[in-house]
């Protein structure tokens, strides 16, 4: 079975509307899209390298829903995808984290909440590759939608590689909005697809 091919994918957007219309259109679309699924996992990032698999891994996510915990899970992986490649991955709970109480505001007044931890991963999440003498693991973040006691669907957080994180910072800064990255090809997607990859694969050298 061929290893899963993953790549960073960008999208080009052409809009010929007048400038004022563009600003209103983009701002509105960004706000809607951010509300629907603006959940981001920014650390670790794709192909990040750590010194040792027994060291703590910094995990950082952002969400617009402060009323539900963010669940971080890990699984075994290889350089091309989850492991084993011919069977469903076994996801192991790392930690459930409540988003911070104080919102992070952008100049437009949009709110996001951080959820983070720094912890060693369970041993069953690491896979040692004998050929490369490297350790591989994957992390994903999910959150149940809904406010208060209401329960909705499961939201899978979007992920990034290093270039994607640069894109995220650049586009958010350019648009002075937490939703500036939307539609700019910043997130990690499957090859030849616009579908976001809901997990991150990284490795440790020892």
N, C-alpha and C positions, 0 to 999 in steps of 0.2 A: 504493500500500500504506500503510495507516494505521500511524503510528509505534507502537512497543510501549509500552503503558501500564503504568506501574509504580507501585506504591504501598506504603506502610508498612501492614501489616495486623496487627491485634491479635486475640487469642483470649480469650474469657472462660471461666474454669474454675470450676465449682461442685462442691464436694465436701461431702457431708453426714455423712461418717464422724466418729467422735469425734476429738478433737484429737490424741491420741497416735497413733492409726491414720493420721491425715493426715500427721503428721511422718515416720513410718516409711515411708509410701507415697511421699511426695514425695521424700524423701531417696534411697530406693532407685531410683525411676524416674529421678531426675536423674543418679545415678551411672551407671546403665546407658546412658541416652541420651548422656551426656557421653563415655562410653567408645566408643560406637558411632560417633558423629560430633560431637565437641565442638570441631571445628576452626573457628576464627574468623579472619576478616580484618577488622581494626579500623581500619586506615589504609592508604590513604586511605578516606574514607567517601563514600557516594553524594552527588553534586552538590557536592562540595567544590570550592572555587575557589582556584586558585593564580595568582600574579602573572604568571609567565612559563613557557611550555612547555619552555624550555631549562634551567630550574632543577631541582634535585634534588627527587625525590618521596619522602617518608618512607613506607616500607612496613612494616607490623607485622602479624604473625599469631601465633596461639596454637594449640598442638596438645598432645595427650596422648602422642604418639608421638615420642620423642626419637631413635629409631634410623634414621629416614628423613629425607632432605632435603626441604625445602619448596620447591616450584618456583613462582616468580613469573613470570607472562607478561603481556604487554600486547597490545592490539589497537586499531584505529581505532573511533571511536564517533561518534554524534551525540546530540542532546539527548534522543532518545526510545529509543535502543537501540544495538546494535552496528551497525557499518557495514562493507559495504553491507547494507541491510535485506533484500534479496532473495537473499542468498548467504551461505554460511558465513563467519564472521569468520576472518581470518588471525591466529593467535596467535603472538607473537614472544617468545622467551625473554629475560627480563630478568636473572634470576639464580637460582641454586640455593643455598639457605641451610640450613646445619645448625642444628637447634634448639639452644638454649643447654644446657650440661651440667647446670647447677644448676636444679632444679625450683622453681617458684613454688607454695607451699603455701597452701591455705585453712584455716580453723579446723577443718574436718572431716578434714583430711589428704589431700584430693584434690590431685593434681599436674597442672600444665600447664607447658608449655615455650614460651618465646618464640622467634620467628624473625623477624629484622628486617634491613632494609637501608635505605639512603638513597642514591638514585642518579638520574641523568638517564635518561629513557626513550629507547629507540631512536627515531629520527625517523619511521620507518614506522608507529609506533603513534599518532601524533598526526594528527588531521584538522582542517583549518581550515575553518570555516563562513563563507563569504563574506557571508551575510546578517546574521549577528550579530557578525562579526569576532571570534569566539571559537575556541579550540582545544579539541577533545574527544579523550579517550582512555579506555580501559578497562583494568582490571587484574583478574587472577584468581589465586588460590592453590590449588595441588593438592598432594597427597602420597600416595604409595603406602602402603597399609596393610601391617601385618605387622611382626614384631619380628626383629631381627638380619638374617640373610640371607634370610629368608622373604619372599615377595612376594605381596601380596594385591590387592585392588581399588583403583581410583583414588578417593581421597576429595576431594571438592570443598568448599572452605571456604565457610562462610556469611558473609554481608555485612550491612552496616548503613548506615542514613542517620544524620543527627545525632540525631534523636529516638530512633532505635533504640539508639544508643550510650548515651544517657541512661537508657533502659530497662535496658540491660545492666548498667550500674553500679548502678542503683537496686535491681534484683532480686537481683543477686549480693550486694550489701551487706545487703539485707533478710533474705536466707536464709543469710548467711555461708557461701556456697558458690559455687565456680566454675560450678556448674550451675544457679544460681538463675534464670537467664534462660530456661531451657527451658520451653516451653509458654506463655510470657508475651507472645508476639507482638513480640519485640524485633527479629527479623531481617527483612531486606528480602525481600519475596515478590512474585511476579507478581500482577497484578490478578485478583481473584476466585478466588484460589488460595492454598493453604498451601505451595506449592512454593517453596523458597528460590532466590533468584537468585544464581548462583555467580560473579558478577563485579561490579565497581564501575565506574560511569561518573562522570567528573569533568571539569573544564574549566580552562583557563588563559585569562587575559584578554589575553595578548600572546604 
